[in-house]
Protein backbone atom coordinates (compact mmCIF):
# COMPACT_ATOMS: atom_id res chain seq x y z
CA UNK A 1 0.00 0.00 0.00
CA UNK A 2 2.73 2.40 0.96
CA UNK A 3 4.80 1.45 -2.12
CA UNK A 4 1.90 2.33 -4.42
CA UNK A 5 1.51 5.67 -2.66
CA UNK A 6 5.22 6.43 -3.16
CA UNK A 7 5.05 5.41 -6.83
CA UNK A 8 2.10 7.76 -7.34
CA UNK A 9 3.94 10.61 -5.62
CA UNK A 10 7.07 10.04 -7.71
CA UNK A 11 4.96 9.93 -10.88
CA UNK A 12 3.22 13.16 -9.89
CA UNK A 13 6.58 14.80 -9.19
CA UNK A 14 7.93 13.73 -12.56
CA UNK A 15 4.85 15.05 -14.35
CA UNK A 16 5.14 18.35 -12.47
CA UNK A 17 8.85 18.65 -13.34
CA UNK A 18 8.13 17.85 -17.00
CA UNK A 19 5.36 20.43 -17.10
CA UNK A 20 7.58 23.08 -15.48
CA UNK A 21 10.40 22.42 -17.94
CA UNK A 22 7.97 22.65 -20.84
CA UNK A 23 6.77 26.01 -19.54
CA UNK A 24 10.34 27.27 -19.39
CA UNK A 25 11.24 26.00 -22.87
CA UNK A 26 8.01 26.74 -24.70
CA UNK A 27 6.89 29.72 -22.62
CA UNK A 28 6.73 33.28 -23.88
CA UNK A 29 10.05 34.90 -24.64
CA UNK A 30 11.16 38.01 -22.79
CA UNK A 31 10.30 41.23 -24.61
CA UNK A 32 13.14 42.77 -26.59
CA UNK A 33 14.78 45.85 -25.17
CA UNK A 34 13.77 49.11 -26.78
CA UNK A 35 16.44 51.56 -27.88
CA UNK A 36 16.47 54.68 -25.71
CA UNK A 37 16.20 57.92 -27.70
CA UNK A 38 19.25 60.16 -27.61
CA UNK A 39 17.44 63.03 -25.90
CA UNK A 40 16.87 60.86 -22.80
CA UNK A 41 20.60 60.46 -22.17
CA UNK A 42 21.76 63.30 -19.85
CA UNK A 43 25.24 63.18 -21.41
CA UNK A 44 23.74 64.55 -24.65
CA UNK A 45 22.44 67.70 -22.95
CA UNK A 46 24.48 70.93 -23.12
CA UNK A 47 27.28 70.62 -20.55
CA UNK A 48 26.30 67.04 -19.86
CA UNK A 49 29.37 65.60 -21.57
CA UNK A 50 31.67 67.34 -19.08
CA UNK A 51 29.67 66.05 -16.12
CA UNK A 52 29.58 62.52 -17.53
CA UNK A 53 33.36 62.58 -18.09
CA UNK A 54 33.93 63.73 -14.49
CA UNK A 55 31.65 60.99 -13.17
CA UNK A 56 33.48 58.38 -15.23
CA UNK A 57 36.87 59.63 -13.98
CA UNK A 58 35.61 59.54 -10.39
CA UNK A 59 34.29 56.02 -10.82
CA UNK A 60 37.61 54.85 -12.24
CA UNK A 61 39.49 56.50 -9.34
CA UNK A 62 37.22 54.79 -6.81
CA UNK A 63 37.64 51.43 -8.51
CA UNK A 64 41.42 51.72 -8.57
CA UNK A 65 42.02 53.24 -5.11
CA UNK A 66 39.40 51.67 -2.85
CA UNK A 67 39.82 48.00 -3.70
CA UNK A 68 36.35 47.75 -5.22
CA UNK A 69 37.85 46.33 -8.40
CA UNK A 70 39.50 43.45 -6.54
CA UNK A 71 36.23 42.73 -4.71
CA UNK A 72 34.40 42.62 -8.03
CA UNK A 73 37.03 40.29 -9.49
CA UNK A 74 36.79 37.96 -6.47
CA UNK A 75 33.00 37.89 -6.67
CA UNK A 76 33.29 37.13 -10.38
CA UNK A 77 35.61 34.20 -9.63
CA UNK A 78 33.22 32.84 -7.00
CA UNK A 79 30.30 33.04 -9.41
CA UNK A 80 32.39 31.41 -12.14
CA UNK A 81 33.31 28.55 -9.79
CA UNK A 82 29.72 28.15 -8.56
CA UNK A 83 28.29 27.95 -12.07
CA UNK A 84 30.93 25.67 -13.59
CA UNK A 85 33.36 24.20 -11.05
CA UNK A 86 35.11 21.83 -13.45
CA UNK A 87 35.56 24.52 -16.09
CA UNK A 88 36.93 26.90 -13.46
CA UNK A 89 39.43 24.31 -12.24
CA UNK A 90 40.46 23.51 -15.81
CA UNK A 91 41.05 27.19 -16.52
CA UNK A 92 43.14 27.63 -13.36
CA UNK A 93 45.19 24.48 -14.05
CA UNK A 94 45.74 25.55 -17.66
CA UNK A 95 47.00 29.01 -16.68
CA UNK A 96 49.21 27.54 -13.93
CA UNK A 97 50.73 25.01 -16.30
CA UNK A 98 51.31 27.68 -18.93
CA UNK A 99 53.08 29.99 -16.48
CA UNK A 100 55.13 27.10 -15.03
CA UNK A 101 56.38 26.02 -18.46
CA UNK A 102 57.02 29.64 -19.35
CA UNK A 103 59.19 30.09 -16.25
CA UNK A 104 61.06 26.82 -16.87
CA UNK A 105 61.62 27.74 -20.48
CA UNK A 106 62.96 31.14 -19.48
CA UNK A 107 65.36 29.59 -16.97
CA UNK A 108 66.56 26.91 -19.40
CA UNK A 109 67.00 29.06 -22.49
CA UNK A 110 67.57 32.48 -20.95
CA UNK A 111 64.96 33.95 -23.29
CA UNK A 112 61.61 35.39 -22.33
CA UNK A 113 58.58 33.58 -23.79
CA UNK A 114 56.73 35.16 -26.68
CA UNK A 115 53.53 36.90 -25.63
CA UNK A 116 51.17 36.02 -28.43
CA UNK A 117 50.76 33.10 -30.77
CA UNK A 118 49.92 33.80 -34.38
CA UNK A 119 47.83 31.09 -35.95
ABEGO torsion letter per residue (X at the ends): XAAAAAAAAAAAAAAAAAAAAAAAAABBBBBBBBBBBAAABAAABBGAAAAAAAAAAAAAAAAAAAGAAAAAAAAAAAAAAAABAAAAAAAAAAAAAAAAAAAAAAAAAGBBBBABBBX
